[in-house]
Amino acid sequence: MRSQTREDNDYGYTHELNTTTLTPSYRIDLRNPTNEHKDQFFNANVVSDWSQLSWKEIGKPYEVKTVAKSKKEWEKEHGDMSVKTSWEFFNRSFHDWFVKDVPEEIAKSKKEMKEHLAKFKLKEVKQALGETARLSLWNYAHRIEDGIWDPRGKRALFEGLDLQKPRILFLGAAEGYEAMQLHAMYPGGEVVMVDYDEFCKTDRFGHFPETYPFLGKKTASGQPKIWYKDEMNISYVVDDIRNLHFGKEFDVVLSVGLLEHFPDDYKGQVMEWHRKFLKPGGYVIMTTPRFQVKSRLFYTIMADVMNHTYRELMDIRQMGLYVYKGGFDIKRHGYIKVHNGIVAQPR
Ligand SMILES: C[S@@+](CC[C@H](N)C(=O)[O-])C[C@H]1O[C@@H](n2cnc3c(N)ncnc32)[C@H](O)[C@@H]1O
């Protein structure tokens, strides 16, 4: 495959199609531009008739109960933390990890551990051990495995939809990764990201690497093309989803890791948020973290980084039942590396 050079884009970054490389903070994965090998997104196909499924049969999701230390300490002083403040804590703490030079941090942490050990500073040794474990897990889960961004899985989930120059609304957008991937695959439209934490606009999205290559298509010819953040048509709204005043004007309403943060009493409302701004014939695309042993381990070891808000882990049947009972027909369901994925349309 020919490399895409400076001549091909105005941004001067050189990335080669069909390759994967590791940077100190993340993986770049431009393999499989035509998606011939759909091995990264397994269409689980576990349910053929959602109307026949019941909660009695499949049980409710698993609730993650470990809470970040910073939240516990804050609450000791101030009382219950509001949901919005919890998200503000989460976003700052999570963002810190995406920008780490991981190999350098691991080496530093190991060196510190040895120094503390030599001086018998056991409390410090324990702390350094914990940090080394978190860094090693992050290195594996995000940098090596690319489980969080998972571009190949996301591309397979998003592929083949009937969309031309779509307007995409991303609810709870954080750094906006998935909307950028979708926009690259269906170019020529527009992305509106919404998050009520200003830090997401200024830092998580604002400092998302402009050199990160999103594999998609050329607008006119449909040939493979690498897209960068700065050439995309994106606006970022800082507001509560409940305050939005859009009409039914979006071809896609997207959320990633949102539904599982609401107890059952609120899940119907969350599904309603997805329906409210959707054009007739539009798609809702949602993903939620999978219930699997390695995810439980991840949220235990990374509790201080991740666990500031209510959180569930669910399987694809549980996620699908929420979506179905929320009034949607499920067009596609399956799982990618660490998330379940669903494409749906209002019934
Ligand atoms: C778990 S994050 C989404 C996962 C994301 N991919 C990440 O990397 O963090 C959920 C996002 O939704 C936002 N959010 C939650 N409730 C919201 C609401 N009512 N209005 C706007 N944003 C909301 C939070 O601020 C947070 O950034």
The ligand as an SDF file (V2000), in Angstrom:
LIG
                    3D

 27 29  0  0  0  0  0  0  0  0999 V2000
  -17.1650    7.8510   30.6970 C   0  0  0  0  0  0  0  0  0  0  0  0
  -17.1080    9.3180   29.7790 S   0  0  0  0  0  0  0  0  0  0  0  0
  -17.2060    8.7100   28.1800 C   0  0  0  0  0  0  0  0  0  0  0  0
  -16.1000    7.7750   27.8970 C   0  0  0  0  0  0  0  0  0  0  0  0
  -15.0230    8.4450   27.1490 C   0  0  0  0  0  0  0  0  0  0  0  0
  -14.7690    7.7380   25.9110 N   0  0  0  0  0  0  0  0  0  0  0  0
  -13.7640    8.5860   27.9580 C   0  0  0  0  0  0  0  0  0  0  0  0
  -12.7050    8.2830   27.4250 O   0  0  0  0  0  0  0  0  0  0  0  0
  -13.8140    9.0420   29.0880 O   0  0  0  0  0  0  0  0  0  0  0  0
  -18.6570   10.0870   29.9140 C   0  0  0  0  0  0  0  0  0  0  0  0
  -18.6300   11.5970   29.6410 C   0  0  0  0  0  0  0  0  0  0  0  0
  -19.9850   12.0630   29.6940 O   0  0  0  0  0  0  0  0  0  0  0  0
  -20.0360   13.3290   30.2990 C   0  0  0  0  0  0  0  0  0  0  0  0
  -21.3990   13.4930   30.8220 N   0  0  0  0  0  0  0  0  0  0  0  0
  -22.0280   12.7060   31.7480 C   0  0  0  0  0  0  0  0  0  0  0  0
  -23.2760   13.1560   31.9790 N   0  0  0  0  0  0  0  0  0  0  0  0
  -23.4560   14.2480   31.1660 C   0  0  0  0  0  0  0  0  0  0  0  0
  -24.5320   15.1460   30.9590 C   0  0  0  0  0  0  0  0  0  0  0  0
  -25.6800   15.0300   31.6190 N   0  0  0  0  0  0  0  0  0  0  0  0
  -24.3720   16.1560   30.0600 N   0  0  0  0  0  0  0  0  0  0  0  0
  -23.1850   16.2980   29.3950 C   0  0  0  0  0  0  0  0  0  0  0  0
  -22.1340   15.4690   29.5560 N   0  0  0  0  0  0  0  0  0  0  0  0
  -22.2560   14.4610   30.4220 C   0  0  0  0  0  0  0  0  0  0  0  0
  -18.9350   13.2860   31.3570 C   0  0  0  0  0  0  0  0  0  0  0  0
  -18.4590   14.5790   31.6700 O   0  0  0  0  0  0  0  0  0  0  0  0
  -17.8820   12.4100   30.6920 C   0  0  0  0  0  0  0  0  0  0  0  0
  -16.8790   13.1780   30.0460 O   0  0  0  0  0  0  0  0  0  0  0  0
  1  2  1  0
  2  3  1  0
  2 10  1  0
  3  4  1  0
  4  5  1  0
  5  6  1  0
  5  7  1  0
  7  8  2  0
  7  9  1  0
 10 11  1  0
 11 12  1  0
 11 26  1  0
 12 13  1  0
 13 14  1  0
 13 24  1  0
 14 15  1  0
 14 23  1  0
 15 16  2  0
 16 17  1  0
 17 18  1  0
 17 23  2  0
 18 19  1  0
 18 20  2  0
 20 21  1  0
 21 22  2  0
 22 23  1  0
 24 25  1  0
 24 26  1  0
 26 27  1  0
M  CHG  2   2   1   9  -1
M  END
$$$$
